[in-house]
């Protein structure tokens, strides 16, 4: 049932993918492309059957870096954004530092991450955290700052304070921006993860691509790219599903409009 629903919803998307695959197969067989750089589709597909264990081990290795970094950025990003959003005096002091540090790319911290942290894994987790923290923090902060004053006045009228005020008013009202920042951070986390693994890992999704690139085995390289893309797509689709469930009230509002 779920498969039929998925196919029905993404029929056009699937058809485009099929056309691309057919075009790729025809061009590699009869189009005169370099067979080393552009291997036949059958060779690429055989990588998935012959090296499925290696791909899955790399996936597990990658998620050991990505998951703790992303969870850390979620906790500290939301917590920091809520705190600064609700404390106007402290916000006025620290906002210049936010504007100064948030645009810096995580790659600038690579030398210090390698020099200070004891292992490649800890350095990678730190870099992913740095890259994903700011979108979540800024999304949360923005969400808090633009809450309609009427909601806050109604909360004061109802004498809501402490956790009730935070979890019944502030977080629900800011949640679209919080989840928007979390979605951007999730996409960015895969980008930083792949970059880190291509330069210093001994396993992982990015390492798989870099390793076989060094040996000019482009059927493995393309298979790794497809595998990475599929993992990222599934992660983003699952996040969007979670986002819609958490923000069900925005969908009801859109339907009523």
N, C-alpha and C positions, 0 to 999 in steps of 0.2 A: 504493500500500500504506500509506504513512504517512498519507495523507488519510483512508482508510477507518478506520484505527486511531484517528486523532484524533476523527473523527465518532462512532465507537462509544464512545469513552471519555467524550466530552463531549455525548452526545445530549441529556440533560436540560437542560444549560446552553444548548445551541443552541436548543432548543424554547422556553425562557424568553425568549431574545433575540428569536425570531421573534414570539412573542406580544406582547412589548413594542412591536416595530416595527409590527405590525398595529394594535395599540391606538392608537399614536401617529398612524398614517395616518388611522384612522377619526375620531379626536378632532379632528385638524386640518382634516379635510374637512367633518365633519358635527357636531362637538361645540361649535361656537360659540366656539372659542378665538381669541384675538387673532392674526390671521395674520402680523403683523409680528414679534411675540415668539416665536410658535410656528409657524414656516413648515411647509409640507407636506413630507413625506418626499422626494418627487421633487426638490424644490428643493435640499434638503440633499445628496442623492446627486449632483446635477449639479455641485456644487462639487468633488467628488472627480475628476470627469472634466475639468472646465474649468480647474481650478487645481491639478492634480496636481504640476506642476513647482514651483509656489510652495510647496506643502506639503513636497516633498522637499528643496528648498533650505533651508527652515526646519528640517527634521529634521537636515540636515548641519550647519547653524549651531549648533543646540542641542548636538549631540554633540561639537562642537569645544570646548564649555565643560564638558560633563559628564564626558567620558572622562578628560582629564588630572587633573581634580579628584578623581574617584573612584579612579583609580589611585594618586594621591598619598596619599589617605586610607587605602587598602589597605596600601601599603608602610609608611607611618609609624605607622598605627594598630596593625598587627600587630607591627611592630618595637618600638614603644613599650610595647605591652601585654606582650610577651614579656620585655622588659628589666625592667620594673617588677615583673612577676610573679615573676621569678627572683631579684630583688635585694631582700631583705626590709628591709635598713637604708635603702636609698634610697627604697623604697616608703613607709616610715613617714614620711619627710620630705616627700614630694611628694603623698601622698594627700589632704591637706587642700586643696591647690590643684586637684586633680582634682575633688573634690566641689564646690569653689567655681565652677569654670569650666564644667564639663560641662553643667549645666542651662541655661546662658545660650543663648537662641535666636539664630540667626545674624543675624536682623534688627537686633539691637543693634549689630552691627559695620558696618552699612551706611554710616553717615556717615563713619567712618574709612576704610572700603574705598574709597569714592568720592574722599575727600580725599587719601589717601596714594598709592593705586595709579594708574598713568598712564592706563589705558583701562577702558572698561566690561567688556571681556572678562576682563582680569586681576582686576578687582574681583569679577566673577561667579564665576570659578574659585575665588577665595579664599573667598567665602561658601559655595559648595557644599562646599569642602574642610572648612571649619569645622563645617558641619552634619553631614557624613558621617564625620568623623574619630572623634568620640566614641563612637558606637555600636560601631564596629569595635575601637577601643582598649579599651573597657570589656568587650566580649564576649571579647576575647583575654585580658585580665587576669583576668576571672572564670574562664575556662576553665583557665588555668594554676593559679589558686589552689585549685581544687576537685579537682585531679588526685589520685586515690587514692594514699595514701602507699605502698601495696604496689608500685605501678608504679615509684615513685622508688627504693625499696629494691632492687627487682630490677635496676634500671639500674645502681645502685652495685655490686651483686654482680657484674654482668657487666663492670664497669669501663668503662662507657660515659661518654665525656666529649666536650666540645666540640660539634662539628657533629653527631656521631653521637647524642649525648644529646638535642640540640635537635630534630633532624629525625626521629629514630626513636622518641622517647618523648614529649617535651613537645608538639610541634605536632600529632601524630596524636591524642593524648589530648585536647587542647584544641580540636581542629578543629570539633566540633559547635557550640561557642560562638563560635568565630571566624567561621564561616560564617553563624551566626544573626545576629551583629552586622553582617556584610557585607550580608545580605539586608535588614535594617532600614535600613541606610545607603543602599542602592540605591533603595528606595522614597522615602526622605527627599530624595535627590538630585534626583529629578524634581520634587518639591514646591518646593524652593528654586530650581531652574532656572526653572520656570514663573513663580514670583514675581518673580525677577530680570528675566526677559525682558519681563514685562508692564509694567515701569516704566522700562527704559532701553535696550532692545535696538533694533536696526534690522532684525532678522530673527530667526526662531526659532519654535518651536511656541507658546510663550506670547505672543510678539509678534503672531503671526497672529490669535489670539483677541482681544487687546486692540485691535489696529488696526481690526478690523471691528466691534468693540463700539462704538468711537467714532463710527462711521458708521451704527449701528443696523442692520447687515446680519446679522441673527441666523441666517440660513441658513448663512453663513460661520462664525459663532461656534459653532454647534452642530456643524458639520462639523469645525472645529478641535478641539472637545472630544472628538469621537469619534476623531479621528486621534490625539490625545494619549493617550487611554485605550487605544487599540489598541497604540501603541508601548510604553507602560508595561507592558501585559499581556504582550506578547511578550518584553520584557526580563526580567520576573519569571519567566515560564515557563521561559525559557532558563536563568536562574540556578538555579531549582529543579531542573532537569534536571542541571545541572553539580553542584549540591550533592548530589544523590542518587548521582551517579557517584563523587564524591570520598568520600562517606560510605557506600559500599556495604557496609562491614562492619557498620554499625548496622542496615541492612535485613536482613542475614543473621541478626543477633542477634534482631531482632524476629520473624522467621519461625520461628526455633528455639524462641522462647518460646511 
